[in-house]
Amino acid sequence: MSDEDKKRWIKSILIALFVFALLSLYLFVRRGYYNIYIINKVFGSSAVVLAGIALLVGPLRQYSFMTALMAIRRHLGLLAFGFATTHIITSLYQTDRFAWFSWYIREWIPVGFGITAISIWAYMTYISRDTKIKQLGTTVWKSRLSLMGKVGFMAVFLHLTVMKYEGWIRWFNGQVKQTPELANPSYPPASLFIFLFMVIVIIYRIFAWLKPNSHS
């Protein structure tokens, strides 16, 4: 690994840690505690934010504050995959909250979207190795990565929306009350912020696609 690549990884990790810490702080304030259940939520949400940033970098590269992120776009994507994988593994072992198989069968639609997303991200990680990039060629690699990135992000969006929309509706209707596991029910669910962030990313990507000479 070259010194330049090490610097890129350091920058990417610092951004990832900042996102992780920010989401952790909000969930701690809203919930009133911090445990493996909360950490698992943060892993999933952080993966989405990093993937969203990676998708926004291309169309926004003409702005100076985004130019520096172009060099670490791939690194952010790889970290997003790492966070998402950790989120899945942790979810599988939370037997106190997710009974083996029964919960996954009952929630097969969002789980299916989640499996689709992680499969796509795993493929993107596979072709992001230097040897595969050389084998595919830069043009083909970028085109394939761009397409798969958008499809994977939409799968995550559907995974989140289908799984969380009922809770959002209850919160908007004032039906969420204070409990030992929820210290501040008046605060919006963190997943709602992630949803709005994803909507912004999707809308902007559509706008960039429709705009002539847009960047991927």
C-alpha positions in Angstrom: 0.0 0.0 0.0 1.4 3.4 -1.0 1.7 6.3 1.3 -1.0 8.1 -0.7 -3.4 5.2 -0.3 -2.7 5.1 3.4 -3.6 8.8 3.7 -6.9 8.1 1.8 -7.7 5.3 4.2 -7.0 7.5 7.2 -9.3 10.3 5.8 -12.0 7.7 5.0 -11.8 6.1 8.5 -12.0 9.5 10.2 -15.1 10.4 8.2 -16.7 7.0 9.1 -15.8 7.5 12.8 -17.4 10.9 12.8 -20.6 9.6 11.2 -20.6 6.7 13.7 -20.0 9.0 16.7 -22.7 11.5 15.6 -25.4 8.8 15.1 -24.3 7.1 18.4 -24.7 10.4 20.3 -28.2 11.0 18.9 -29.4 7.5 19.7 -27.9 7.7 23.2 -29.7 11.0 23.9 -33.0 9.7 22.4 -32.9 6.2 24.0 -31.1 7.1 27.3 -28.7 4.1 27.1 -26.1 2.6 24.7 -25.7 -1.1 24.2 -25.1 -3.6 21.4 -28.6 -3.1 20.1 -28.0 0.6 19.6 -24.5 0.0 18.2 -26.0 -2.3 15.7 -28.4 0.3 14.6 -25.5 2.8 14.2 -23.6 0.3 12.0 -26.5 0.0 9.6 -27.2 3.7 9.5 -23.5 4.6 9.1 -23.2 2.2 6.2 -26.1 4.1 4.5 -24.6 7.5 5.1 -21.2 6.5 3.7 -22.8 4.9 0.7 -24.9 8.0 0.1 -21.8 10.3 0.3 -20.1 8.1 -2.2 -23.1 8.4 -4.6 -23.2 12.2 -4.2 -19.5 12.8 -4.8 -19.6 12.3 -8.6 -22.4 14.8 -9.4 -21.1 17.3 -6.9 -17.4 17.1 -7.9 -17.5 20.5 -9.5 -17.8 22.0 -6.0 -14.5 22.5 -4.1 -15.8 21.0 -0.9 -16.5 17.7 -2.7 -13.4 17.5 -4.8 -11.3 16.1 -1.9 -13.8 13.3 -1.5 -13.3 12.0 -5.0 -10.0 10.4 -4.2 -11.6 8.4 -1.3 -14.9 7.5 -2.9 -13.9 3.9 -3.3 -12.6 3.7 0.3 -15.9 5.1 1.6 -17.8 2.5 -0.3 -15.7 -0.3 1.1 -16.2 1.0 4.6 -19.9 1.1 4.0 -19.8 -2.5 3.0 -17.8 -3.3 6.1 -20.3 -1.5 8.4 -23.3 -3.2 6.6 -21.7 -6.7 7.0 -21.1 -6.0 10.7 -24.7 -4.9 11.0 -26.0 -8.2 9.5 -23.7 -10.4 11.6 -24.7 -8.5 14.8 -28.4 -8.7 13.9 -28.1 -12.5 13.5 -26.8 -12.9 17.0 -29.3 -10.6 18.7 -31.4 -13.6 19.8 -33.0 -11.5 22.6 -34.6 -9.2 20.1 -34.7 -11.3 16.9 -35.8 -14.9 17.3 -34.0 -17.1 14.9 -35.9 -17.6 11.6 -39.3 -16.6 12.8 -38.6 -12.8 12.7 -36.8 -13.1 9.4 -39.7 -15.1 7.9 -42.2 -12.6 9.1 -40.2 -9.7 7.8 -39.2 -11.4 4.6 -39.8 -8.4 2.3 -37.4 -6.0 4.0 -35.0 -8.9 4.7 -35.1 -9.7 1.0 -34.2 -6.2 0.1 -31.4 -6.2 2.6 -30.0 -9.5 1.2 -30.2 -8.0 -2.3 -28.3 -4.9 -1.2 -25.5 -6.7 0.7 -25.1 -9.1 -2.3 -24.7 -6.2 -4.6 -22.3 -4.4 -2.3 -20.3 -7.7 -1.9 -20.0 -7.8 -5.7 -18.9 -4.2 -5.8 -16.2 -4.9 -3.2 -15.0 -7.9 -5.2 -14.5 -5.9 -8.4 -12.9 -3.0 -6.5 -9.7 -4.9 -6.1 -6.8 -3.5 -8.1 -6.5 -6.8 -10.0 -10.1 -6.8 -11.1 -10.0 -3.1 -12.0 -7.1 -3.8 -14.4 -8.9 -6.9 -15.7 -12.1 -5.1 -16.4 -10.6 -1.8 -17.6 -11.2 1.5 -15.9 -14.2 2.5 -18.1 -16.1 -0.8 -17.7 -15.3 -0.9 -14.0 -16.6 2.6 -13.4 -19.7 2.0 -15.4 -20.5 -1.3 -13.6 -19.7 0.2 -10.2 -21.9 3.2 -10.9 -24.9 1.1 -11.9 -24.6 -1.5 -9.1 -24.1 1.3 -6.6 -27.4 2.9 -7.5 -29.3 -0.4 -7.6 -27.8 -1.4 -4.2 -28.7 2.0 -2.7 -32.3 1.6 -3.8 -32.4 -1.9 -2.3 -31.2 -0.4 1.0 -33.8 2.4 0.7 -36.6 -0.2 0.3 -35.2 -2.3 3.1 -35.3 0.7 5.5 -38.6 2.1 4.4 -40.6 -1.2 4.5 -39.1 -2.1 7.9 -39.5 1.3 9.6 -42.5 3.2 8.1 -45.1 1.9 10.6 -42.9 3.2 13.4 -42.6 6.6 11.7 -46.4 6.8 11.3 -46.8 6.0 15.1 -44.3 8.8 15.9 -46.0 11.4 13.7 -49.4 10.5 15.3 -47.9 11.0 18.8 -48.4 7.3 19.7 -44.8 6.8 20.8 -44.6 7.1 24.6 -41.7 7.2 27.1 -40.5 3.8 28.2 -37.4 2.4 30.0 -36.0 1.9 26.5 -37.0 5.3 25.2 -36.0 8.3 27.3 -37.1 11.0 24.8 -40.0 9.9 22.5 -40.5 13.4 21.2 -37.2 13.2 19.3 -37.6 11.8 15.8 -36.4 8.2 15.2 -32.9 8.2 13.8 -34.0 6.1 10.9 -36.3 8.9 9.8 -33.2 11.1 9.4 -31.6 8.4 7.4 -34.7 8.0 5.2 -34.7 11.8 4.5 -31.0 11.7 3.6 -31.6 8.8 1.2 -34.5 10.6 -0.4 -32.2 13.6 -1.0 -29.5 11.4 -2.5 -32.0 9.6 -4.8 -33.6 12.8 -5.9 -30.3 14.5 -6.6 -29.0 11.4 -8.5 -32.1 11.5 -10.7 -31.6 15.2 -11.3 -28.0 14.6 -12.2 -28.9 11.8 -14.6 -31.4 14.1 -16.4 -29.0 16.9 -16.5 -26.7 16.9 -19.6 -23.0 16.3 -19.1 -23.6 15.2 -15.5 -20.9 13.2 -13.7 -21.4 9.7 -12.4 
